[in-house]
Amino acid sequence: MRFNSGDFLIFFPVVTILYFVLKHRYRWLLLLTASCIFYMYFIPAYLLILFLLILIDYTAARMIASSDPNHRKLYLMVSIFSTCIALLIFKYFNFFNENFAFIATFFHCNYSIAALNLILPIGLSFHTFQSLSYVIEVYRGNQQPERKFGIYALYVMFYPQLVAGPIERPQNLLHQFYEKHEIDYDRVTSGLKQMLWGFFKKMVIADNLAMYADAVYNNPAHYHGNFQLIATWCFAIQIYCDFSGYSDIAIGAAKVMGFSLMKNFDSPYSSRSVSEFWSRWHISLSTWFRDYVYIPLGGNQVSLLKWTFNIFIVFLVSGLWHGANWTFVIWGLLHGVFVITEKYSFALRNKVKRITGLQHLSGLNSFLSVVITFNLVSFAWIFFRAKNLSTALEIVKSLQFNPETFAMDFQTVWHQLAAQELHPVFPVFLIILLVIFAVAEWLIKSKRIQLIENIFPKAIRWTLYYAMIAAIVLFGVYEAAPTFIYFQF
């Protein structure tokens, strides 16, 4: 079930009301049933696959906790293998199969293994990583194995974050299913406001920007120069509003019922380096890779050469996690190159600042760093968004900033957006909404949002909330109910 669907507008209040009406001991069963219904809206049969993986990891964790040290690692490996084999079959088999076939053809060898005609289970990468974190934490002794199978199944399947995160850790979420949550006005309204902000970002900003970004990326040969550049910036904002919008809806929906999910975004486009960007973007995934891949490899407590290797491995795996395509691999490796380059150039930058005196221009340095980081990240998004490597390279080849024609090209984009919306003033509203979004992001990042809410009279606050609802109704994209980008992972 999609958050931006009419079904969810019925599903969410019904489940929430029943949750508070039922006695505490039955609430977990309601949430598990609701999560099954939520997941079955996509492909019902795949629920069996999900439950099989849940059963394997639940059993493996119990065996790890009760076994001697010689067998604990065996059960851990069985759990990891079972989870990864599901990912390999559904997500990566055809990718590796195509590459093996290409290599075999290149060397004139016979290779006759056919591709699999399978649909990727929705959110497979998310709930498998959540399962893996549970088993690994039990193995490390940081988490006691869950004895109730239903509670563990709910930990994996909790519907707000089932298909696109945040990827929760057992220490944060499992115990919350045992806690009795009462209706709290401040918490409920806070959750609803966060959901409203998420819907606004997704349906008003992301889905409208997608119209132009999709037009360019689906027909790159018809566009050049500034058009490609504007589309790339549009997609950078689109994917942030799309994914962080989902996270806001998920976190807000859970908060209404009394559950606390981890923060997944922290104004990533205000970052002054790519390293900082990854501490603010998809935090639940970046910390997952930090704790279960980067640190076990040695982290930064190794030689510079080994650290470089660790970074490449982490971003290579991160790229593959996002998709079985060379475009995602290159996207991940580009970020690895950016982070490594920052590390190697750190000493040089400090020396240049001392020589030129730029250390006194901290405000200008910060601004330029944010601009450069945003454009580096936006450049990498080209490979993330493009359907294939040839399309990505075609866009990179024609990508350029031409100041002489930029105003004219921007006006053309303006008219295209107006024509798509069949409303001549739509681009004006889109610009206004983007400004509102930027101001709101700054207020959230600077932690002034609560101060503003306390200062503004109630009438003004409610006017703003109703204005957001009106913007969603008037400018939200409803045709075919655009799915969230990260659902494909």
C-alpha positions as MATLAB code, in Angstrom:
seq = 'MRFNSGDFLIFFPVVTILYFVLKHRYRWLLLLTASCIFYMYFIPAYLLILFLLILIDYTAARMIASSDPNHRKLYLMVSIFSTCIALLIFKYFNFFNENFAFIATFFHCNYSIAALNLILPIGLSFHTFQSLSYVIEVYRGNQQPERKFGIYALYVMFYPQLVAGPIERPQNLLHQFYEKHEIDYDRVTSGLKQMLWGFFKKMVIADNLAMYADAVYNNPAHYHGNFQLIATWCFAIQIYCDFSGYSDIAIGAAKVMGFSLMKNFDSPYSSRSVSEFWSRWHISLSTWFRDYVYIPLGGNQVSLLKWTFNIFIVFLVSGLWHGANWTFVIWGLLHGVFVITEKYSFALRNKVKRITGLQHLSGLNSFLSVVITFNLVSFAWIFFRAKNLSTALEIVKSLQFNPETFAMDFQTVWHQLAAQELHPVFPVFLIILLVIFAVAEWLIKSKRIQLIENIFPKAIRWTLYYAMIAAIVLFGVYEAAPTFIYFQF';
ca = [
       0.000    0.000    0.000;
       1.300    3.414   -0.910;
       1.177    6.245    1.574;
      -0.006    8.593   -1.191;
      -3.120    6.549   -1.963;
      -6.768    6.802   -1.018;
      -6.592    3.383    0.627;
      -3.991    4.618    3.107;
      -6.205    7.568    4.075;
      -8.690    4.945    5.293;
      -6.171    2.364    6.509;
      -4.158    4.666    8.789;
      -6.972    6.185   10.904;
      -8.791    2.834   11.191;
      -5.658    1.012   12.399;
      -4.726    3.868   14.747;
      -8.201    4.071   16.316;
      -8.360    0.292   16.764;
      -4.880    0.366   18.282;
      -5.971    2.664   21.089;
      -9.376    0.986   21.518;
      -7.938   -2.508   21.967;
      -6.447   -3.737   25.195;
      -2.672   -3.536   25.334;
      -2.102   -7.301   25.123;
      -3.857   -7.486   21.722;
      -2.263   -4.475   20.086;
       0.761   -6.304   18.713;
      -1.562   -8.719   16.907;
      -3.489   -5.829   15.363;
      -0.269   -4.193   14.151;
       1.054   -7.469   12.727;
      -2.240   -8.122   10.908;
      -2.326   -4.542    9.610;
       1.295   -4.854    8.433;
       0.451   -8.055    6.540;
      -2.487   -6.325    4.844;
      -0.286   -3.322    4.052;
       2.366   -5.554    2.430;
      -0.132   -7.750    0.573;
      -1.335   -4.737   -1.390;
       1.754   -5.173   -3.564;
       2.221   -8.908   -4.292;
       0.348  -11.087   -1.753;
       2.337  -14.266   -2.479;
       5.606  -12.580   -1.488;
       4.349  -12.380    2.081;
       5.256  -16.089    2.330;
       8.869  -15.310    1.385;
       9.015  -12.600    3.998;
       7.664  -14.903    6.706;
      10.121  -17.646    5.721;
      13.053  -15.251    6.180;
      11.574  -14.054    9.471;
      11.282  -17.655   10.702;
      14.893  -18.456    9.726;
      16.335  -15.371   11.442;
      14.137  -15.812   14.519;
      15.298  -19.413   14.899;
      18.944  -18.588   14.164;
      18.996  -15.881   16.842;
      17.521  -18.259   19.417;
      20.112  -20.893   18.511;
      22.958  -18.354   18.665;
      21.992  -17.331   22.186;
      21.719  -20.908   23.475;
      24.725  -22.474   21.712;
      28.387  -22.831   22.611;
      30.908  -20.482   20.942;
      31.844  -23.091   18.326;
      28.320  -23.187   16.894;
      27.282  -19.560   17.355;
      29.146  -18.416   14.256;
      27.661  -21.295   12.231;
      24.106  -20.179   13.032;
      25.045  -16.585   12.252;
      26.372  -17.604    8.843;
      23.242  -19.665    8.131;
      21.101  -16.626    8.880;
      23.232  -14.264    6.780;
      23.384  -16.759    3.897;
      19.614  -17.327    3.918;
      18.912  -13.598    3.886;
      21.497  -12.842    1.225;
      20.422  -15.707   -1.026;
      16.964  -14.150   -1.214;
      18.550  -10.854   -2.250;
      20.782  -12.641   -4.750;
      17.914  -14.501   -6.424;
      15.387  -11.712   -6.638;
      17.611   -8.665   -7.009;
      21.032   -9.630   -8.319;
      20.794  -12.919  -10.226;
      19.921  -11.372  -13.588;
      22.551   -8.649  -13.153;
      25.377  -11.118  -12.538;
      23.967  -13.514  -15.115;
      24.038  -10.820  -17.804;
      27.620   -9.907  -16.954;
      28.756  -13.549  -16.974;
      27.059  -13.983  -20.354;
      28.853  -10.887  -21.671;
      32.232  -12.200  -20.463;
      31.515  -15.636  -21.944;
      30.612  -14.083  -25.295;
      33.756  -11.951  -25.231;
      35.900  -15.083  -24.778;
      33.765  -17.077  -27.256;
      32.519  -19.461  -24.579;
      29.132  -21.148  -24.428;
      26.869  -19.735  -21.691;
      23.234  -20.788  -21.714;
      21.830  -19.919  -18.269;
      18.561  -18.072  -18.810;
      17.453  -14.989  -16.911;
      14.822  -15.287  -14.207;
      11.460  -13.643  -14.767;
      10.878  -12.450  -11.204;
       9.448   -9.267   -9.723;
      11.525   -7.813   -6.907;
       9.623   -8.033   -3.598;
       8.855   -4.526   -2.430;
      11.312   -3.181    0.167;
      13.379   -6.395    0.148;
      16.669   -4.613    0.843;
      15.178   -2.729    3.779;
      13.605   -5.531    5.768;
      16.480   -7.938    5.083;
      18.950   -5.411    6.497;
      16.714   -4.928    9.518;
      16.679   -8.707   10.057;
      20.456   -8.899    9.660;
      20.998   -6.169   12.246;
      18.913   -8.157   14.735;
      20.823  -11.405   14.256;
      24.215   -9.662   14.315;
      23.342   -7.775   17.511;
      22.260  -11.038   19.161;
      25.543  -12.638   18.065;
      27.520   -9.723   19.481;
      25.677   -9.996   22.770;
      24.096   -6.560   22.502;
      20.537   -7.881   22.198;
      18.700  -10.719   23.871;
      16.850  -12.946   21.367;
      13.136  -12.226   21.134;
      11.162  -15.167   22.514;
       7.788  -14.272   21.000;
       7.748  -15.031   17.286;
       4.876  -12.609   16.680;
       6.738   -9.707   18.261;
       9.852  -10.424   16.199;
       7.744  -10.680   13.040;
       6.235   -7.301   13.903;
       9.734   -5.856   14.400;
      10.557   -6.772   10.799;
       7.120   -5.979    9.335;
       6.013   -2.866   11.259;
       4.041   -1.235    8.465;
       5.192    2.437    8.684;
       8.798    1.522    7.923;
       8.366   -1.867    6.254;
       9.092   -0.992    2.634;
      11.477    1.987    2.790;
      12.795    2.348    6.310;
      14.126    3.790    8.482;
      16.119    0.584    8.971;
      15.674    0.114   12.701;
      17.946   -1.582   15.233;
      16.423   -4.096   17.659;
      17.623   -2.107   20.691;
      15.490    0.833   19.595;
      12.291   -0.795   18.337;
      11.701   -4.240   19.872;
      11.088   -3.087   23.442;
       8.546   -0.517   22.244;
       6.091   -3.252   21.272;
       5.868   -4.205   24.947;
       5.241   -0.654   26.141;
       1.703    0.565   26.693;
       1.047    3.717   24.711;
      -1.726    6.064   25.740;
      -3.240    8.819   23.646;
      -1.148   11.954   24.090;
      -2.423   15.103   22.368;
       1.005   16.713   21.860;
       2.536   13.503   20.500;
      -0.403   12.783   18.189;
      -0.477   16.305   16.761;
       3.319   16.278   16.366;
       3.086   13.017   14.423;
       0.266   14.297   12.215;
       2.193   17.501   11.439;
       5.250   15.473   10.470;
       3.077   13.309    8.209;
       1.584   16.444    6.626;
       5.072   17.807    5.955;
       6.030   14.471    4.398;
       2.984   14.455    2.107;
       3.737   18.054    1.101;
       7.339   17.223    0.181;
       6.375   14.093   -1.755;
       3.176   15.051   -3.560;
       3.700   18.766   -4.141;
       7.446   19.215   -4.581;
       8.922   15.847   -5.563;
       6.177   14.674   -7.916;
       5.949   18.025   -9.714;
       9.711   18.332  -10.183;
       9.652   14.766  -11.482;
       7.650   15.868  -14.516;
      10.574   17.850  -15.889;
      13.348   15.565  -14.625;
      11.619   12.528  -16.159;
      11.089   14.328  -19.469;
      14.818   15.041  -19.790;
      16.136   11.715  -18.490;
      13.705    9.693  -20.605;
      14.716   11.567  -23.796;
      18.252   12.878  -23.200;
      18.969   13.283  -26.917;
      16.319   16.027  -27.145;
      17.971   18.168  -24.459;
      21.390   19.696  -23.946;
      23.456   21.958  -21.727;
      21.386   23.996  -19.311;
      18.342   21.771  -19.777;
      20.327   18.797  -18.505;
      21.725   20.851  -15.653;
      18.300   22.089  -14.525;
      16.913   18.535  -14.755;
      19.794   17.242  -12.628;
      19.147   19.886   -9.959;
      15.429   19.096  -10.139;
      16.106   15.402   -9.581;
      18.419   16.161   -6.651;
      15.599   18.015   -4.914;
      13.016   15.481   -6.106;
      14.744   12.435   -4.650;
      15.358   14.194   -1.345;
      11.747   15.341   -1.002;
      10.507   11.947   -2.163;
      12.571    9.825    0.222;
      12.621   12.166    3.209;
       8.896   12.681    2.618;
       8.366    8.934    2.991;
      10.480    8.916    6.152;
       8.494   11.798    7.623;
       5.208   10.002    6.941;
       6.569    6.756    8.418;
       8.042    8.401   11.515;
       4.943   10.553   11.981;
       2.528    7.606   11.615;
       4.509    5.611   14.179;
       4.674    8.634   16.507;
       0.882    9.004   16.474;
       0.644    5.498   17.977;
       3.452    6.179   20.456;
       6.419    4.603   18.668;
       9.721    6.383   18.158;
      11.596    5.644   14.917;
      15.091    6.921   14.258;
      15.724   10.140   12.352;
      16.607    9.341    8.747;
      17.474   12.767    7.274;
      19.079   15.870    8.713;
      19.119   18.609    6.023;
      21.722   16.780    3.890;
      21.977   19.505    1.232;
      23.341   21.919    3.817;
      26.428   19.695    4.129;
      29.842   21.231    3.547;
      31.428   17.974    2.399;
      30.339   14.654    0.931;
      31.416   12.945    4.153;
      29.061   15.217    6.076;
      26.360   14.565    3.470;
      26.463   10.863    4.301;
      26.087   11.622    7.999;
      22.846   13.452    7.140;
      21.438   11.392    4.239;
      19.596    8.090    4.824;
      21.116    7.932    8.278;
      19.692    4.497    9.104;
      21.497    2.977    6.091;
      24.775    4.899    6.437;
      25.045    3.935   10.121;
      24.182    0.330    9.175;
      27.118    0.196    6.775;
      29.307    1.940    9.352;
      28.547   -0.568   12.108;
      28.380   -3.804   10.103;
      30.807   -3.232    7.205;
      33.107   -0.244    7.723;
      34.102   -0.807   11.377;
      34.565   -4.613   10.991;
      36.929   -3.847    8.090;
      38.982   -1.683   10.433;
      37.299    1.668    9.932;
      39.770    4.539   10.159;
      41.956    2.778   12.744;
      44.194    1.486    9.950;
      46.766    2.794    7.505;
      45.674    5.412    4.980;
      45.888    2.871    2.161;
      43.757    0.336    4.032;
      41.269    3.098    4.929;
      41.001    3.960    1.242;
      40.234    0.326    0.481;
      37.599    0.228    3.256;
      35.864    3.309    1.876;
      35.755    1.838   -1.629;
      34.282   -1.413   -0.325;
      31.601    0.381    1.692;
      30.499    2.571   -1.193;
      30.693   -0.303   -3.679;
      28.356   -2.348   -1.479;
      26.166    0.715   -0.940;
      25.848    1.193   -4.683;
      24.908   -2.457   -5.215;
      22.434   -2.278   -2.328;
      20.570    0.436   -4.211;
      20.238   -1.483   -7.426;
      21.515   -4.281   -9.663;
      22.895   -2.039  -12.362;
      26.297   -0.612  -13.219;
      24.825    2.872  -12.877;
      24.331    2.295   -9.143;
      27.805    0.821   -8.785;
      29.333    3.895  -10.417;
      27.127    6.158   -8.280;
      28.453    4.469   -5.139;
      32.069    4.539   -6.297;
      31.800    8.226   -7.216;
      30.831    8.988   -3.631;
      33.761    6.875   -2.502;
      36.085    8.928   -4.717;
      34.611   12.162   -3.332;
      35.121   11.071    0.293;
      38.673    9.817   -0.343;
      39.590   12.994   -2.223;
      38.317   15.080    0.687;
      40.496   13.087    3.067;
      43.639   13.450    0.972;
      43.072   17.142    0.272;
      42.279   18.117    3.865;
      45.859   19.048    4.742;
      46.311   20.887    1.441;
      43.140   22.950    1.996;
      44.314   23.999    5.458;
      47.680   25.043    4.049;
      46.021   27.092    1.296;
      43.799   28.809    3.873;
      46.821   29.783    5.954;
      48.678   31.153    2.939;
      45.742   33.070    1.444;
      44.115   34.109    4.693;
      40.817   32.507    3.670;
      40.455   31.034    7.137;
      39.026   34.418    8.128;
      36.239   34.118    5.536;
      34.481   31.262    7.297;
      31.028   32.340    6.106;
      32.092   32.465    2.460;
      33.998   29.199    2.798;
      30.950   27.490    4.271;
      28.682   28.788    1.513;
      31.064   27.723   -1.252;
      31.525   24.318    0.396;
      27.756   23.782    0.487;
      27.417   24.785   -3.186;
      30.281   22.539   -4.281;
      29.009   19.587   -2.233;
      25.485   19.962   -3.607;
      26.780   19.973   -7.176;
      29.054   16.975   -6.605;
      26.148   15.023   -5.124;
      23.879   16.183   -7.956;
      26.436   15.014  -10.531;
      26.502   11.564   -8.946;
      22.678   11.478   -9.019;
      22.915   11.396  -12.821;
      24.106    7.784  -12.647;
      21.512    6.976   -9.994;
      18.644    8.315  -12.113;
      19.666    7.214  -15.612;
      18.092    3.993  -16.913;
      21.432    2.654  -18.098;
      25.093    3.557  -18.383;
      24.860    4.840  -21.966;
      22.080    7.267  -21.002;
      24.084    8.495  -18.015;
      27.183    9.070  -20.156;
      25.105   10.853  -22.791;
      23.782   13.237  -20.143;
      27.246   13.800  -18.644;
      28.617   14.523  -22.125;
      26.003   17.184  -22.864;
      25.855   18.604  -19.340;
      27.115   22.176  -19.161;
      26.323   25.578  -17.725;
      25.904   28.240  -20.382;
      25.334   31.634  -18.680;
      24.492   33.334  -21.998;
      21.444   31.136  -22.653;
      20.567   30.097  -19.110;
      17.772   32.659  -18.678;
      16.222   31.681  -22.015;
      16.553   27.955  -21.280;
      15.044   28.408  -17.827;
      12.111   30.251  -19.416;
      11.607   27.299  -21.761;
      11.547   24.911  -18.800;
       9.088   27.290  -17.121;
       6.706   27.085  -20.117;
       7.073   23.291  -20.275;
       6.037   22.945  -16.636;
       3.099   25.296  -17.205;
       2.006   23.280  -20.232;
       2.248   19.975  -18.353;
       0.130   21.355  -15.533;
      -2.219   23.123  -17.974;
      -1.959   26.182  -15.749;
       0.121   29.206  -16.839;
       0.953   30.315  -13.282;
       1.929   26.859  -11.984;
       5.713   27.512  -12.182;
       5.213   30.629  -10.022;
       3.548   28.541   -7.345;
       6.278   25.903   -7.650;
       8.977   28.518   -7.054;
       7.052   29.855   -4.042;
       6.678   26.322   -2.660;
      10.396   25.646   -3.144;
      11.217   28.815   -1.214;
       8.849   27.752    1.573;
      10.493   24.320    1.567;
      14.004   25.842    1.782;
      12.999   28.132    4.661;
      11.341   25.247    6.510;
      14.442   23.084    6.026;
      16.605   25.874    7.464;
      14.281   26.274   10.438;
      14.335   22.522   11.083;
      18.136   22.313   10.758;
      18.722   25.306   13.037;
      16.183   23.894   15.525;
      14.200   27.121   15.343;
      11.009   25.404   14.176;
       9.744   24.795   17.726;
      10.563   28.374   18.675;
       8.596   29.662   15.682;
       5.650   27.416   16.544;
       5.622   28.746   20.097;
       5.817   32.378   18.972;
       3.150   32.204   16.264;
      -0.453   32.482   17.465;
      -2.590   29.378   17.091;
      -4.619   30.961   14.277;
      -1.500   31.563   12.170;
      -0.178   28.049   12.779;
      -3.453   26.456   11.733;
      -3.577   28.714    8.687;
      -0.185   27.342    7.651;
      -1.346   23.763    8.165;
      -4.476   24.358    6.094;
      -2.356   26.082    3.433;
      -0.213   22.947    3.154;
      -3.316   20.790    2.864;
      -4.646   23.135    0.169;
      -1.320   22.925   -1.700;
      -1.478   19.119   -1.585;
      -5.073   19.132   -2.880;
      -4.452   21.726   -5.595;
      -0.919   20.919   -6.724;
      -0.354   17.349   -5.585;
       0.166   14.756   -8.306;
      -2.553   12.120   -8.167;
      -2.560   10.606  -11.633;
      -1.368    6.984  -11.353;
      -0.331    7.744   -7.742;
       3.448    8.063   -8.325;
       5.292    5.532   -6.206;
       8.133    6.463   -3.885;
      11.537    6.164   -5.553;
      13.040    3.967   -2.851;
      10.240    1.388   -3.112;
      12.281   -0.245   -5.885;
      15.027   -1.130   -3.409;
];
